[in-house]
Amino acid sequence: MKLAIGTTDGAMLCGHFALSSAFIILDIEDGRIISQTIRERGSGACGNHKSFLELLQDCRAVLCGGISQAMEQMLSSHGIEPVVSAVKHPVDEAAALYLNGRLQTTSERICICH
């Protein structure tokens, strides 16, 4: 399984999915991280939703700190589960909490770009 984590600085979970400039991709087997890569998106305004699908097409889930309803629906329709953390975490901590089933999530879907 591949898990993506949105980030702007490589250290913290991004506060809003569409503002992620990169995604840390974790390859997970038997509940353990076996490898990690970074897929760069670039910086800028909330943007091209198609580029997200291209970056995440082989991922099963993506962790973020906020997401619009439209983006959530688009990801879900392509088999990618959006997981919205209720608390901002360092990337490593968010991954560990998610893998242990202890990540505090929210069903609130907001877009802070407008």
N, C-alpha and C positions, 0 to 999 in steps of 0.2 A: 504494500500500500504506500502511496505517496501522500504526504501531508504538506500543504503550503502554509506559510506564515507570512502575512503582509508586514512590511517594514519600510521605514524611510531612512533608517540609519544603521541597519544590520544588528542592532542591539535590542530595540524595543518593538513590541507589537504596535503596528500602526493604528492610530485612533480612528481611521476611516479607510475602508477597503480601497476606494477609488483614488486615494492619495498615496497609496503604496508605490514607492519607486522601485521596489524589488520584492521578490518573494524568496524566502528560504525554503527550499524543498527538502523534506526529510524522507528518506526511504526507510520504511518501518517493516520489520519482520518479527513475528512472535512478540509484539509489544515492545521491541527494542529498536532504537535508531541505529541503522547500519551504515548510512552515509548521508552526507549533506552537501547540497549545491545551492548556488544563488542564481536566480534568473532576474536579470536587470530589466526594468521597464523604462527607466528614465524618469526625470522629474517633470513637474508642471501641474497644471490644473487637473481637476477631476475630468477624466477624458475617455478616450476611445474604448468602449466596452469590448469591442472585438479583440483588441490586443490582450485583454485579460484571458479570454477563452484560449487564445493561442498559447499563452504562457502556462496555463493551468490545465490544459486538455487531458493530461495523464494523471491528474491528482484526484483523489477521492474526496478530500475535504480541504477547506481553507479557513484558517483562523484570522480574525480581524477584530477591530474594536468598534466598528459601526459599518452599516451597509444600507443602501437604498433598497426599497422593495423591488424595484425593477431589476437591479443587479442580482439580488437574491434569486428572483424568479429565473433569470437568464442562466445563472450558474446551476441552479437545481435542474433546469430542463436539459442540461448537458451532463448530468450525473455527478456534479460537484456539490458537496454539502457545505454551505456557508455556516461557520460556527462563530458566533459573535460573543466575545468575552465581555463580561460586565465590568471587568477591572483591567486597567492597563498593566501589562506584565513585561518583564524582559522576555525575549524570544525563547531562551532555554527553559525558563520557568513555565511559560505558557505551554510549551510542548510537553513538558513533564506532567503538568496538571492535566492536560488533555489525555495523554496516554494512560494516566492513572484514574481517569474518570472523575477528576475532582475540579476541573475548570468550571468556574462560575460563569454561566452564560446568560444571555438575555434574549428574549424574543422581540424586543423593540427593534424596529427597522427604521433608521433615520439616515438622512443625507445631510451632512453639515456643510455642503459645498455651496448652498444657495443663500 
